[in-house]
Amino acid sequence: MSAYRQTVITPNLIQRARIVDAIRQFFVENRYLEVETPLRIPAPAPEQHIDAEPSGAWFLHTSPELCMKRLLAAGYPRIFQIAKCFRRKERGRRHLPEMTLLEWYTANTDYRAMMDQCQALILFLVDRLQLNQPLTYQDHTIDLGTPWPRLTVEEAFHRYGSLSMAAALRHERFDEIMGLEIEPCLGLNRPVFLCDYPAACGALARLKPGRPAVAERFELYIGGLELCNGFSELTDPAEQRRRFEEESKRRNRSGKTAYPMPETFLSALADMPPASGNALGLDRLVMLLTNQPHIDGVVAFTPEEL
């Protein structure tokens, strides 16, 4: 590490440590149990766009999701974890192949309650760290006044996209339009929860009652940064297996590595209570709260320095 880089990142690393400490305070005060689950697992969730890093005959987890849901099924109703996670071919201004996720689950709640929890966590951190309000991120002044707006994906395509959501899905341009046209417009002056994704974009999410084309999934955007991915959890083992099989077929068609079916997770799912969960990118949260434009500014080492 160069002396210049050390000088630049030191204040951010100090603030990062304070953020992690405050996160733990929030969850302990709300009666959550901090857990640790294995980094190496025999079978990751077979999601089309997320690639796991091999570790011998097993894999480094891309998220602690499968093991944490097994803990929910075993009777732990409020759990959280700050975990190192690994995803192949993810490197960029906002991406690292080894990242840190804050993941938490709450039994007997849905994605609406999880959005409320997420909002409460961010506001707790801003208060505990004594950050100025309104919050400043890059060139944006962000009003944190509540409640934070909730915008459906369909509405976002209508407002910001060059195609409707239905047309984007039909022409296989959903991810392209989302990434290039919609996401840069989100949360620039107020945080916004983007919610109600197409069912095909929520492999582990519960579908909306009476609206099977919609998954009860959300993402939070602040200052143009996507910070988290949460949803009402799917608890039907047969439906989850069917979706995993569909995702595996999509991976095969794309020429991607085939993963074993996560049988222990599927076996436990029948005992899992209704719940909501959320995976929040800790590195990006630190970027936001330290006003850093690049993820390299909030980690002690980048992959290129190793």
C-alpha positions in Angstrom: 0.0 0.0 0.0 1.4 3.4 -1.0 1.8 6.1 1.6 -0.6 8.3 -0.4 -3.3 5.7 -0.5 -2.8 5.0 3.3 -3.3 8.8 4.0 -6.4 8.9 1.8 -8.2 5.8 3.2 -7.3 6.0 6.9 -10.2 8.4 7.9 -12.6 6.1 5.9 -11.3 3.0 7.6 -11.8 4.6 11.0 -15.3 5.6 10.0 -15.9 2.1 8.7 -15.1 0.6 12.1 -17.5 3.1 13.7 -20.2 2.1 11.2 -19.8 -1.6 12.0 -19.9 -0.9 15.7 -23.1 1.1 15.3 -24.7 -1.6 13.2 -24.1 -4.1 15.9 -25.6 -1.7 18.5 -28.8 -1.4 16.3 -29.4 -5.1 16.1 -28.5 -5.9 19.7 -30.9 -3.1 20.9 -33.6 -4.7 18.7 -33.0 -8.2 20.1 -31.3 -9.8 17.2 -28.8 -12.6 17.6 -25.5 -12.2 15.7 -24.6 -15.5 14.0 -21.7 -16.8 11.9 -22.2 -19.4 9.2 -19.6 -21.2 7.1 -17.9 -19.5 4.2 -17.4 -22.8 2.3 -20.6 -24.6 1.3 -21.3 -27.6 -1.0 -24.0 -25.9 -3.1 -24.8 -22.2 -3.6 -28.2 -21.0 -4.8 -28.2 -21.5 -8.6 -29.0 -18.0 -9.6 -28.4 -17.1 -13.2 -26.4 -13.8 -12.8 -24.4 -14.7 -9.6 -21.3 -16.8 -10.0 -19.7 -18.6 -7.0 -15.9 -18.9 -6.5 -14.9 -22.6 -6.4 -13.1 -23.8 -3.2 -11.9 -27.4 -3.8 -15.0 -29.4 -4.6 -17.2 -26.9 -2.7 -17.7 -23.1 -3.2 -17.2 -19.9 -1.3 -20.6 -18.5 -0.5 -22.0 -15.6 -2.5 -24.2 -14.8 0.5 -24.9 -16.4 3.9 -28.6 -16.7 2.8 -29.0 -20.4 2.6 -27.4 -21.2 6.0 -29.2 -18.3 7.7 -32.6 -19.5 6.5 -31.7 -22.9 7.9 -31.2 -21.2 11.3 -34.6 -19.5 10.9 -36.1 -23.0 10.3 -34.3 -24.2 13.4 -36.1 -21.7 15.5 -33.9 -18.5 15.6 -36.4 -15.7 14.8 -34.2 -12.6 14.6 -30.7 -13.0 13.3 -28.0 -10.9 11.6 -24.5 -11.4 10.2 -21.7 -9.3 8.9 -20.0 -11.7 6.4 -17.4 -11.8 3.8 -18.9 -13.0 0.5 -17.3 -13.9 -2.8 -18.6 -13.5 -6.4 -16.6 -14.2 -9.6 -16.0 -11.6 -12.2 -17.3 -8.7 -10.1 -14.9 -5.8 -10.2 -15.6 -2.2 -10.8 -16.2 1.2 -9.2 -18.9 -0.3 -7.0 -18.0 -4.0 -7.1 -15.4 -6.2 -5.4 -15.0 -10.0 -5.9 -14.6 -10.2 -2.1 -17.2 -8.0 -0.5 -18.8 -7.5 2.9 -22.5 -8.1 3.3 -24.8 -7.2 6.3 -27.6 -9.8 6.1 -30.5 -10.1 8.5 -33.8 -12.0 8.8 -37.0 -11.4 10.8 -39.6 -14.1 11.3 -43.3 -13.4 10.8 -42.7 -10.2 8.8 -42.9 -9.3 5.1 -41.0 -7.1 2.7 -43.0 -4.0 3.8 -41.8 -4.4 7.4 -38.3 -5.1 6.1 -38.3 -1.8 4.2 -39.3 -0.1 7.5 -36.4 -1.9 9.3 -34.0 -0.9 6.7 -35.0 2.8 6.9 -34.7 2.7 10.7 -31.2 1.2 10.5 -29.9 3.9 8.1 -31.4 6.7 10.2 -29.9 5.1 13.4 -26.5 5.1 11.8 -26.7 8.7 10.7 -27.8 9.7 14.2 -25.2 7.6 16.0 -22.4 8.8 13.8 -23.6 12.4 14.1 -23.6 13.0 10.4 -25.0 16.2 8.9 -28.5 16.3 7.5 -29.4 16.6 4.8 -26.9 14.0 3.7 -24.4 14.8 1.0 -23.2 12.2 -1.5 -21.0 13.4 -4.3 -23.1 16.2 -6.0 -26.4 15.2 -4.4 -28.1 16.6 -1.3 -30.3 13.9 0.1 -33.3 14.6 2.3 -33.7 11.7 4.7 -37.1 12.8 5.9 -39.5 9.9 6.4 -41.3 8.0 5.1 -39.0 7.2 2.2 -40.9 6.8 -1.1 -41.7 3.3 -2.6 -41.6 3.1 -6.3 -42.6 0.0 -8.2 -40.4 -1.4 -10.9 -43.2 -0.9 -13.4 -43.6 2.7 -12.4 -39.8 3.2 -12.7 -39.8 1.9 -16.2 -42.7 4.2 -17.1 -40.9 7.2 -15.5 -37.3 6.7 -16.6 -37.1 3.9 -19.2 -37.1 3.9 -23.0 -39.4 0.8 -22.9 -42.2 -0.4 -20.7 -41.3 -3.1 -18.2 -43.3 -5.6 -20.2 -41.6 -4.7 -23.4 -38.1 -4.8 -21.8 -38.8 -8.3 -20.5 -40.2 -9.4 -23.8 -37.1 -8.1 -25.7 -34.7 -9.4 -23.0 -33.5 -5.9 -22.2 -34.7 -5.6 -18.6 -31.2 -5.6 -17.0 -29.8 -3.3 -19.7 -32.5 -0.6 -19.2 -32.5 -1.0 -15.5 -28.7 -0.5 -15.2 -28.2 2.2 -17.8 -31.4 4.2 -17.7 -33.3 3.7 -14.4 -30.7 3.1 -11.6 -28.8 6.3 -12.2 -32.0 8.3 -11.6 -32.9 6.7 -8.3 -32.5 8.2 -4.8 -30.6 11.3 -6.0 -32.4 13.7 -3.6 -34.4 11.3 -1.4 -33.9 7.6 -0.7 -36.2 5.4 -2.6 -37.3 1.8 -2.3 -37.7 0.2 -5.7 -40.1 -2.7 -5.2 -42.4 -5.2 -6.7 -40.1 -6.9 -9.2 -41.1 -9.2 -12.0 -41.5 -12.7 -10.7 -38.6 -13.9 -12.9 -36.3 -11.5 -11.0 -36.9 -13.0 -7.6 -35.7 -16.6 -7.5 -36.0 -16.8 -3.7 -38.8 -14.3 -3.1 -42.4 -14.9 -2.3 -44.9 -13.9 -5.0 -47.5 -11.3 -4.3 -50.8 -12.8 -3.3 -53.3 -12.5 -6.1 -50.5 -11.1 -8.4 -48.3 -14.1 -9.3 -46.4 -12.1 -11.9 -44.9 -9.9 -9.1 -42.3 -10.8 -6.5 -42.3 -9.1 -3.1 -38.7 -7.9 -3.6 -37.2 -4.4 -3.0 -33.9 -2.6 -3.4 -32.9 0.6 -1.6 -31.2 3.4 -3.6 -29.6 6.5 -2.0 -27.6 9.0 -4.1 -27.8 6.7 -7.1 -26.2 3.8 -5.1 -28.0 0.5 -4.9 -27.5 -0.5 -1.2 -29.5 -3.6 -0.6 -31.7 -6.4 -1.8 -34.6 -7.6 0.4 -37.8 -9.6 0.1 -40.5 -11.6 1.6 -39.1 -15.1 1.8 -40.4 -18.0 -0.2 -41.0 -20.9 2.2 -42.5 -23.5 -0.2 -39.9 -26.2 -0.8 -41.5 -27.6 -4.0 -41.8 -24.1 -5.5 -38.3 -23.2 -4.5 -37.0 -26.4 -6.1 -38.9 -25.6 -9.3 -37.4 -22.1 -9.4 -33.9 -23.4 -8.8 -34.3 -25.9 -11.6 -35.4 -23.0 -13.9 -32.4 -20.9 -12.8 -30.1 -23.9 -13.5 -31.5 -24.3 -17.0 -30.8 -20.6 -17.6 -27.2 -21.0 -16.4 -26.8 -24.0 -18.7 -28.1 -22.1 -21.7 -25.6 -19.3 -20.8 -22.7 -21.7 -20.7 -22.2 -21.2 -16.9 -21.0 -23.6 -14.3 -23.7 -26.0 -13.1 -24.1 -26.2 -9.3 -25.4 -29.1 -7.3 -28.9 -28.6 -5.9 -28.8 -27.3 -2.3 -30.7 -30.3 -0.8 -30.1 -29.5 2.9 -31.5 -26.0 2.4 -34.5 -27.3 0.5 -35.1 -30.0 3.2 -35.1 -27.3 6.0 -37.3 -24.9 4.1 -40.5 -26.7 5.1 -39.9 -25.7 8.7 -39.1 -22.1 8.0 -41.7 -19.6 9.3 -42.9 -16.7 7.2 -40.1 -14.1 7.2 -38.4 -11.3 5.4 -34.7 -10.9 4.8 -32.3 -8.3 3.5 -28.7 -8.3 2.2 -27.1 -4.8 2.4 -23.7 -4.1 0.9 -21.6 -2.8 3.7 -18.8 -1.5 1.5 -21.3 0.6 -0.5 -22.9 1.8 2.8 -19.5 3.0 3.9 -19.1 4.7 0.5 -22.3 6.6 1.1 -21.6 7.6 4.7 -18.0 8.7 3.9 -18.9 10.4 0.6 -16.5 8.2 -1.5 -17.1 7.8 -5.2 -15.1 4.5 -5.5 -15.3 1.3 -3.5 -11.5 1.2 -3.4 -11.6 4.2 -1.0 -13.3 2.2 1.8 -11.3 -1.0 2.0 -7.9 -1.7 3.4 -6.7 -3.7 0.4 -8.0 -3.9 -3.2 -7.5 -7.2 -5.1 -4.8 -5.5 -7.2 -2.7 -4.8 -4.1 -2.6 -8.4 -3.0 
